[in-house]
Every structure is written in C-alpha cells, then in structure tokens.
Amino acid sequence: MGYLSKGEWHEGWYDTRRTAGEFVRAESQFRGLVTADGTSGFRSEPGRYHLYVSLACPWAHRTIIYRKLKQLEDVISMSVVDPVITEGGWAFRDGFSDAVNNFTWLREAYTRTHPEYSGRVTVPVLWDKQTQRIVNNESSEIIRMLNSEFNAFTAVKTDFYPAALRNEIDAINAFVYERINNGVYKVGFAGSQRVYESAVKRLFDAHDEIEARLDHSRYLVGTAPTEADWRLFTTLIRFDAVYTTHFKCNLKRIEDYPNLSNYVRDLYQQPGVAGTVNLDHIKRHYFLSHRHLNPSGIVPLGPLLDFNRAHDRDRFVRQAVRKTS
C-alpha cells in the first residue's frame, strides 16, 4: 500500500513510530455533496455519478448496500477494483475494469481531480462524470447522499436517517466508529504490545456494550434498520473471517455473542444484502494485501460461516404483539 505526494506515487505503509505505536486514520479530503436541488454545485441526476468501490472494504461496502437497498443500480453506475492491493495501490486488472474512465489505477481518479494531491488513495469514491472529478471519498457522507438525494429516481423512499432518530443515530455512530469500525484497525495495525493490548480491550468492551444493547432492542436505534445498523454491519460481517485472526482480535468471535451473531444474520438476510457480501474478496484482500502481517500470503479456507441460519431477532416483534394483545 502506498500514497500520493504532490501527485507522485510512493510505496509506504503507515508509520506508527510517529504516533507512539497507534494507528491514526487520515481524514478524507474530497467532501463535495450531491443535492437534489443542485445548490451544492452537484445536482442529483440519473446516470451522472459513478461509484468506485472494493467488495472487500468495509467502508465501500456501506455504499454498495445503500445503492442496493435504495434500488439505485440504474441511477448510479459502479466499478469494482481488484481486491488485492499491490505496490501501485487499488487497481483494475484481471477482469476488473473501469468502463467510465478506463483507469488502470484508482489513484488516477485522484490525480485527475487534483494533480497535486497528497494522501492515501481509498475507496469508496463518488465520481462526477460531467465535471470529471471526485465529488466525495468519505463513505459516511456518500451513504447520506444515497439515502435522500436520489429519491426522485427510485421507488424506494425508505429513510435510514429519519429526523426523529438522528441524535441517537449520531451518538451510536460515533461510539461504533471509534471503538469498532476503526477499532479493529487500531488493533490490527498497532505498533507495540502496549498499544495493541489497550486497543483490543477497548474493542471488546465495546462489543460487550453493543451485545447488552441488543438484548433489549432488535436494532441499534428504533424498530427498523437505520444507518447505525448498516455502519456496524460491515465490520461485524468481516470479523470472524478476518479480524479475529489477521488483526489478532481473538478474545472472542462474533459467533460467541448470542445477540451480535443473531443480529448479523438478521441484517444479512434483509432483501438484497447477501448479494453485497463477498467473503472471497474480503479474505483475499486482507490476507494478500497486508503482507507484513501475513508474509506467507496464505489465504485461510475457514472459518465456515453460515449467515443464512435462522436468527432469533424477530422475538422483539412477538414481544410487541403480546404487549398490545
């Protein structure tokens, strides 16, 4: 994995020596917004925007789920990069292609937008075909745009960020991002034993808190899946397959938590979601891209995971029926 410095590509991993062994994620730099009325400078229009994603990346996975759930496949096109990051970064090769710009490397989208760009090249990327530039590369903002700004072009009006629940969603998002979404990376990329042990304890303490929360509610906020659930889901679906071993997050598996494991299966079994999960891409990406963590390059065959198994989360529906009867 490398980075761009003033538009020039350099190989190099995150240097945790500068941060006392802690992994520090850089802020996304492209923060333009697509709006239905176009006041932002980017008007929502069918066929105008394109998503660059990796099926392996949890951050990109959020946007893939929203594109599917909001039935925006014919409104926003999408290109998938090769799951394995090489010295040149995310790439289109071996059957993975970019039909919009014919890029070979995703970094070309960054330098076309800003020739002097300095920073990491990440997915997802929301690209504007009209102005030939990146609009946004921050997943949390892209999913909000997909949630509401393209409603004129889809029959699905489901709101995953309803006004009445926004304060609660924002609060749980902040906790989940710091302690779980980014928490697994703080564990996996820790540069010292001290930092690792501190990070892994914070991660599993957070799991315990969410496990307890899910004992009283089917979803994190409200009675239907919201943004908070989809942001957590993309980390949990990767946890036992990758983070437990590759990132040494091995105090417990998600399968060891009764509520979390049933909750993951509940979300996985929501219409359309299973098709967005590609465990082959996920495992090949992590085990082959982070060769300093896995020098042999061996991709494990297991674990055997069945997300189609029955879950018990509809017990909350039955409880609600009993209370009203």
N, C-alpha and C positions, 0 to 999 in steps of 0.2 A: 504494500500500500504506500502510495506517495502523496505528493501535494504539488500545487502550483505556487510559484513565487514570481510575481510580476509577469505572469503568463507563461513561464517556463516550467516544465515538468521536472520534478526531483523525486527520487526514491527516498523513503524515510518513514519509520514508524513513529508513533507518539513517544516523545521523550519525557518519561515520567520523572527523570532525575531533576528536572527543573521545577517539579511540583511536589517534591518530597515523597515521591512514590505514588502519588494519586493520579488517576486518570481524570483529565479535565476536558470536557467536550466543548468545542468551539461553537459559538452562536452561528446560525445560518445567516448568510449575507444578503440573499435576494428575498425581499419581503413585500413585493408588489401584491396587490389584491385585485381579483376579478370581482366585479359587482354587476348586479342585474341592470342597474341604470347607467353604468359606464362612468360614473363620476370619479372613479379611481384612476381612469385612464385605460382600463382594461374592461371592456364590456363583455358580459357573458353572451356567447353566440355559439350555435352548434357548428362543430367542425373546425373551430378556430384554435382550440387548445389541444395540447398533446402531453401525455404523462410519460416520463422516463422512469422506469421502476426496476427493482430487482425482486423476484419472488422470494428471495432468501431474507431480505432485510425487513426487520420488524417495523421500521419507520415507514418504508414504502408500502408495506403490507396494509397499513391503515388506509392509505389512499385507494388501494386496489379493492378493499372491502367496500368502501363508500361508493366507488364507481359501480360496483356490482349491486349493492343494496338500493341505490338510487336509480338504477337502470339507465346509466349514462354511457353505456358502451358505444352507442351510435352517435353520441354527442361529443365525447372526448376520446380521441384515439390514444393508443398506448403502445410503447415499445419496451421489451424486456431485455435487460443486459444478461450476458453470461454470468452464472452465479459465482464463478471463481474470479477473485481479484488477482491480477498479476502485477508485475513491476510497473505496468503502464496504467493501472487502475481499472475501473469498470470498463468493459469493452463489449463490442458487438462482434461476435465471431462464432464459428462452429454452429451455424444455424440460427444464431440470434442476430437480427438485423434492425436497422433504423430506416424505415420506409419514408420518413418525413425529411430528414436532412442527410441521410446516407453517412452519418458519422461512423467512424471506426472506434473512437474512444469517447466516452461520455464527457471527458474534460473539454472536448471541442465545443460543447454547448456552453460551457463556462467562458471559454476564451472568445467565442463569437459574441457573447453578451458583453463581456468586459475583457478586452485584450490584456489588461494588466492585472487580472485577478490573482489574488494571493490567498491560499487556503486549501482546505480539503475539497475533494470532489465527491459529493454524496448524492444518494437517491433518497426520496423522490425528487424529481424536477418537473415543475409545471411550465411548459414551453408555449409561447405565443407564436403561432405560425405567421400571423400577419406582420408583427414587428420584428420577427426573427430574433427573439431574445427570451431569456429565462424570466418568468414572472415571479416565481417563488420556489424556494427549495426547503421550506420549513413545513414538515408534514402536519403539524398541529393546525397550521393556518390553511393548508390546502384542503384538509377534510372539512373545515368550516365552510369553505367556498363550495365544495361539492354538496354539502348539506343543504345549502339555502339559495345560492346564487344562480343555479341552473334549473330551478323548479319549473320555469316556463317551458322547458324542453323534455320533461319527464312526467309520467302519470303518477309517480311515487312522490307523495308530499310528506312522507314521514320526516319528522324533525328530531334529530338525535341530540339537539342542543336547545330544548324548549326553554322559553324565557323564565317560566316559573321555577325551573330547577338549575338555572345557570350558576348561582352562587355555590350550591352544593357540588355541582359537577366540577367547577373550577377548583374547589378545595380538594376534592379527592384526586383530581388530575395532578395537582401539584405534589401531593403525597406519593402517588403512584409513580410519577415521572422520576422524582428524586430517589426514591427508595427501591423501586422495582425496575421500571423501564431502563433507566440509566444505571440503576443499582447493579444489575448483572454485569455491566461493562466495568464498573468501578471494582468489582470483584475480579473479573477475568483479566483485566489489564493492570491490576495492582502491581507496583514496582518493588514492594517489600512485604515481608511477612507481617509486619505490624499493620500496614495499611490493608492488606488482604483480610486479616482477621477482624479488623474493625468493620470493613465493608460487608463481609459475609454475615456478621452478626446483625447489622442494620437491615440487610436484605431479608433475613429470615424472621426478624422481629416484625417487619412489615408484612410478610406473608401471614404471620400469626394474627395480626390485626385485621387483615382482609378476610381471613378464614372466619374470625369471630363475627365480623360484619355480615358475612354471607349466611350466617346461622339464623339471621332474623329477616333477611330480605333476599328475594330471588336474584336481583341485580344490584349493582352498587348504589344506584340512585333511582328511585321511582319503581314502577311496576313493569316497565318495558326496557329493552336495551337502549342505552344512551351512549354518547361519545365516550363517557368514562369507561364503559364496559369494553368498547372496541379498542381503546388505547391500552387497556390492560391485557386484553385477549392475545394480542400479537406477541407479547413477551411470554405469557403462560404457555401458549401452544408450542413454543420452541424450547421450553425449559428442560423437560426430561430428555429430549432428543439431543440437546446441545449443551445448554448451560450447566447442567449437573456435572458432566464430565469435563468438557472442553474448558469451561470457565471455573471449574473447581467449586461450583455452588452445590456441594454434595451433602449438606447437613440433612436435607430431606428432599424427596421428589414431590412434584405436584400430585402424583398418584397417592402419596401418603397423607394428603389432606382431604378429608371427606367432602367438604364444601367446595373447595377450589377445584378439585378434579371433576365433580359433577357440574359445576359452573362452566368449566371449559367445554365440556361435552355439550352442554345446553347451547352455548354460543356457536360452537362448531356446527351444530345441527340446525341452526337457523337457515332458512331457504337461501341458497346461493353461496353460503360462506365456505363450505367444504371445498368447493372448486377453486377458492383463492389460496388454499393451503398446499404447498408443495414441499414435502419433507425431504425429497431428494435434493432439490435446490438448496434447502436450508442446511442440510448436513454437509453437502459438498462445499458450499460457501465457507462455513466456519472452519471445517477441518482441513480444507485445502488452501484457504486464503491466509490464515494466521499460522504460517509455517513455523514461526518462532515458538508457538505454543504446541504445535504438533509436527515436529521435524520429519517424522516418517511419512507424512502425507497419507496415512491410512484413514479411510472413512469407515467408521463402525457400522455394522449391519443393523444393530439394535439401537434402542430398545424396541420391542414390539408394542406398538401403541394402537389402541382401537378407540377412536373418538366417536365411533358410531354406536358404542354401547349405550344402553339405556341410562338416563340420568334421573335424579330424584327432584329436580328443581321445580317441577310442577306441583310439588307438595304445597307450595305457597298459594297456588290457585285454589287447591282443595280447601286449605285453611280459610281462605277468604270466603268461599262458598258456604262453609259451615257457619261462619260468623254471621252471615246475612240470612241464613235459613232458619 
